[in-house]
Amino acid sequence: MIASDAFRGVATLIPAFNPDKRLLDLVRALREAGCENLVVVNDGSDRQCQESFDALRDIEVTVIEHEHNKGKGAALKTGFSAIAAHSG
């Protein structure tokens, strides 16, 4: 187990396209390990995946949406830009 202070000041970025329940499991595990600043980019996932992203918002994860799939690189760039815009 990683010490909870290991994540202090660190943002964790996860690009996601049509995720299954493992995404929520991963995010919960990261939270338990002390990760506070989580950003997930929904890279144009199908409508049936919206429930997963809503569940992430319920546990205060930042979710950024792409209207349509732009690819992992674009999702990472979107997430990095959002993190940079909100860091001091």
N, C-alpha and C positions, 0 to 999 in steps of 0.2 A: 504494500500500500504506500502510496506517495503521501508525504507529509502535507497537510493542508496549507501550510504557508508556502509551499513550492509554487503555487499558482498565483501568489499575491502579485498584482500588477500585470498579470498576463491575460491576454484575450485568447480565447479558443475559437477558431473558425471552422465550421463544417459546411461544405457545399453538399446539397442534397437534391437528388432527382428520383422521384417515385420511391421514397423510403418505406421500409416496413417497420415493424415494432422495435426492431433492434436500434433504430435511431433514438427513440425515447429511452430505451435501456442504457445506451451509451451516455446520453446526456445526464440521466440520473446518476450513473456511476461517476461521471466527472464532477457533478455537484457534491456527491458524497466525499470525493477526494479533495474538495475545497475550491474547485474552479467556480468562480463567481461570474466572470465576464464571458458569456457564451453567445456566439453569433452564428446563426444558421441561415444559409442562403437557399431558399426554395428556388431551384433553377427550372421553373416552368413545369412542375410536377402535375400529374393528372388530378382532376377534381377529387377522386376517391382518396387521395392522400391528404386532403385538407385537414382532416381530423387529427392527423399526426402533428401538423404544424400548429393547429389550435391548442393541442395539448402542451406543446412547447411554450407557447405564449402564456398558458395558465401557470407554468412554473417559472415565469419571468425570464425566458430566453428571448433575446432579440431575434426576430425572424424578418428577413428581407426577402421580398418576392420579385422574381423575374416573371413577366407575363408569359413568356415562352422559353423553351430550353435554348440556352446560349452556349452551353458547354461548361466543363469544370473550370477552365482557365478564366472565363468571364465571371463565373460565380465567385471564384477566389478574388479576382480584382474588385468586384463589387463589395465583397466583405472587407477586404483590406482598406478600401477607400472609406467605408463606414467606420471602421475601427480608428483609422487615422483622424477622421473628422471629429471623433468624440474623445480623443485622448489629449492630454494636456501637453 
